[in-house]
Amino acid sequence: MIRRFTMLALVTAWMVGCDDKPQVPADLALPARKTPEMSEEKPRPTTQELTVTKDERLSILPLTVTVPESWVVTTDLGQTVLKGFTPSGEVKIHLATRPPLTEDALNRLLDGAKRQAGKPEEQARYKLLDIREQNGLRVLEQQTVGRGDPAVGTPLMWSAWFYQKKGDSYEVYELSPNDLTWEDYQKDQDFLRKIILSVKPSGA
């Protein structure tokens, strides 16, 4: 009899408990706080804010460049890029190292680039071929365009190679702005060229 009464009491207590609404712990009842990953994107810099600059070390390259405060070196699809807003849009500059060159090999490469750009059939494609000395570096910079498409614009292939003398050879570093059309480049030409022309060896 006592055993039956005990079982009955337990069943009754369980049924009563089922009628009560579950209690939500106090910390779960509060609105979820946004983590840094959940926070909204920062607003686009104003034109005035883009004039405030910093010297940014280019991470995988022993080079430094002067860019707006909002620009960063980051990873995009497995590639290291320098990324930031321009007055008209946004640009990613791919950063890479290339195999070293002897001085003879470098001179042959530069001569070949000049011959290629000078061919009559190539002149329409070349928008820029500049071989120069910049902050103690030798530089080859070139821009060529592809076939234009009214829907997307004219593709621009733009690379700047920086050659730094190390012993008997030159270390080679490449900066290539990605996904730019010729039309987009022309909107921000002065802004972007100023960045490329600011590249110098880190510590210089």
N, C-alpha and C positions, 0 to 999 in steps of 0.2 A: 504493500500500500504506500509506504513512504517512497519507494522507488518510483511508482507511477506518478505520485504527486510532484516529485523532483523533475521528472521528464516533462510533465505538463507545464510547470513553471518556466522551464527553459524554452519551450516552444512558444509560450505566451510572450516572454521577454523578447524573443527574436522577431515575432510578428509586430510587436509595438515598435521596435527599432526600425523596421522596414517602413513604417508610416512617417518617420521623421525625415526631413530633407537632409541630404548630406551636408556637412559643414565644410566650407571652403577655407583652407588655411589663410590666415590674414595676409601673408606675403604673396599668395597667388591671387588674391582678390584685387590687388592693386594693379593699375595699368602697367603693361610691360614697358620697361625703359628701353630706349634705343641704344644699342651698342654702337661703337664707332663704325662697324661694318654696315649697320642698318641706317645710319644717319644720312640725311639727304645730301646730294652733291652740293659742293660749294658753288655760289653764284659765279657767273662769268665775270672776269675782271673788267673793269672799265678801261677806257683808253688811257685815262690818267694813271691808273694803277699799273698798266703795262709799261709805263716809263720808269717805274722803280725797279732797279736791276740788282743783280747779285752775281758773283763769280761762282759758277757751278762746276765742280769736278766731274768729269765724264766717266766715272766709275771704272769701267773695264779698260779705259784708255788713259794714258798719263797726260791728259790734256784738260784744260780749263776753258770755259766759255762764259761770256757775259750774257745773261738772259733775264727776263722779267722774274720777279720774286715768286710768282705762281708756278713757274716751270720746274719740272722734276725729271730725274733719271729713274726709269722704271722698267718693268718687263712687260712685253706685249707679245702674246703668242710665241713665247719662248725666246724672243729677241730683246736685246737691251736697246731702249730708245730714250731719247731726250724728247719730252712731250710738253706741250703747252699751247695756250691760246695766242692767237695773233689778233690784230684789229678786226680782221674779217672772218676768221674761222679758227681752226685748230690744226696743229702740225705735229707729226711724229718724225723725228730724225733718227734713223737707224744707225747704231754705232757698231763698228767691227774692226778687227785687226786683220791684216793681210800678210802674206809671207814677206820676209825682208828682201831687199834688193841691194846688189852691189851698186857702186856709183856708175859703172859702165852700163849696167842693165837699166838703171833709172834714166840715164841720159838717152838711151835708145828708146825707152818707153815714151819719154816726153817728145822726142823727135817724131816718133810714129804718130802720136796724138795730133801733132801739128800738121803732119802730112794728110792724115785722115780728114781732119776738119777742113783742109784746103781743097779737097777734091770738089770739082764743080757739082757733081751729083749729090754731095753731102752737105753743101753749104746751106741749103734750105732747112735741113734738119737741125743744124747747130745754132743755138741761141747764145751760147757762151762757151769760149775756150780760153781759160786764163791760167797761165803758168807764171808763178810769182814766188817771191820770198815773203814770208809772213811770220814775224815774231821768232826768228831763228829757225823756222821750218821752211822746207821747200813744199810748194803746193801745186797740185794740178786740179783745177775745177772745171767741170763741163756740164752743160745743159743741152739736151737734145729733145726734140718733140717727135711724137708719133702721129699717126693718121688721126685727124680730128673726127669726133662724132657729135653731131648737133645735140644729142640727148645728154651726153656726159661731159663734153668738152674735149680739149686736146691734151692727151697724156704727156706729162713732163718727166723725163729721166734726168735726175740731177744728183751728181756726186762730187764730193770734194775729198781728195786724197792728200794727207799730210805726211811728209817724209821727214823723219827725225834722224839725224846722223848719230850712229852709235858704233864707234870703232871704225871698221873698214866697210860697214854697210849702213843701210837706212832701214829703220823700222817704219812700217806703213800702217796708217790709221785712216779709216774711211768714215765719213759722215754723209748719209744719204737721206734727204727728206723724202718720205714715202707718200704715196696716194695724193699727189698734187697734180692739178691740171695747170696748163700754161695760163689759163684765164685766172685761176685762183692765185697763182704766183704773182701775176702782175698787180693784183690788188694789194699785196703785202710785200712787194719787191724790196723796198728800202728797209723795211723792218727785218726781213729774213736775211738779206745780204749783210746787214750790220752784225747779226749773230755769227754768221760764218766767218766774217772778217775779224771777229774778236777772239777766235780760237788761238790759244797759246799753250806752250808746255806748262804743266802744273809746276808751281814753284817759281815760275819766271816773273 
